[in-house]
Amino acid sequence: MGRPRLAAVLVGAGRSERMGQDKLFVSLGGRPVLGLAVAAFEAADCVDEVVLVVRTERVVEVRELVGRLGWRKVRAVVPGGERRQDSVLNGLGAVGKADFVAIHDLARPLVTVDLIGRVFAAAQGFGAAIPGLPVRDTLKLVEGEFDVRTVPRAGIWVGQTPQVFRLDLLKAAVDPELEVTDDAAWLEARGIPVRVVPGDPANIKLTYPEDLEIAEALLKLRSAVTGCPESN
């Protein structure tokens, strides 16, 4: 019996309002952010197919990009919805034959093959897994620009993507009416345990313009360490 099939739904249908421009097409390391993120899933042996979810007005452009760059794993490019969770559901609807699904934000272009593999391995053992990092900073509850109290940080982690789930488990847990900011929240709401594995500090999410400078520096550092630039 072969290994379970893994599909990846890569989501990037937001309006990028805080970035001030469509972040997926910003150049990073000489390539669009979109291309960097897809490259990791193309290179990951454990990933069998990829579905891209982008803004409606970008669908045709991205389909052309897929053909031009020869992304062999991309099964479909579909339009997103009003909310991130609507975009995820659109992507799930385009998934082919798969046992597990990895859901990843395209705004995290520095995801690595290693991280994808580690989260997938954990999901195979537990049904659901996400990467995360323990909070290091002191947390403050602020009201009206005043420090009200310090919030204990013990047990508080920052969640990342890709988040990997057994496909039938995720579909059974999905509640379109429940507002969520990540996909694990659907399982949390139903009391389904989700394994957390160590994430990657470099797996940052591009939100503000200054995040691009940080990502560019991280790319240069990665290239210096490996001795070669990121592959397409």
Stockholm file with secondary structure:
# STOCKHOLM 1.0

chainA/1-232         MGRPRLAAVLVGAGRSERMGQDKLFVSLGGRPVLGLAVAAFEAADCVDEVVLVVRTERVVEVRELVGRLGWRKVRAVVPGGERRQDSVLNGLGAVGKADFVAIHDLARPLVTVDLIGRVFAAAQGFGAAIPGLPVRDTLKLVEGEFDVRTVPRAGIWVGQTPQVFRLDLLKAAVDPELEVTDDAAWLEARGIPVRVVPGDPANIKLTYPEDLEIAEALLKLRSAVTGCPESN
#=GR chainA/1-232 SS CCCCCEEEEEEECSCCTTTTSCGGGSEETTEEHHHHHHHHHHHCTTCCEEEEEECGGGHHHHHHHHHHHTCTTEEEEEECCSSHHHHHHHHHHTCCSCSEEEEEETTCTTCCHHHHHHHHHHHHHHSEEEEEEECCSCEEEEETTEEEEEECCTTCEEECSCEEEEHHHHHHHCCTTSCCSSTHHHHHHTTCCCEEEECCTTCCCCCSHHHHHHHHHHHHHHHHHHSSCCCC
#=GC SS_cons         CCCCCEEEEEEECSCCTTTTSCGGGSEETTEEHHHHHHHHHHHCTTCCEEEEEECGGGHHHHHHHHHHHTCTTEEEEEECCSSHHHHHHHHHHTCCSCSEEEEEETTCTTCCHHHHHHHHHHHHHHSEEEEEEECCSCEEEEETTEEEEEECCTTCEEECSCEEEEHHHHHHHCCTTSCCSSTHHHHHHTTCCCEEEECCTTCCCCCSHHHHHHHHHHHHHHHHHHSSCCCC
//
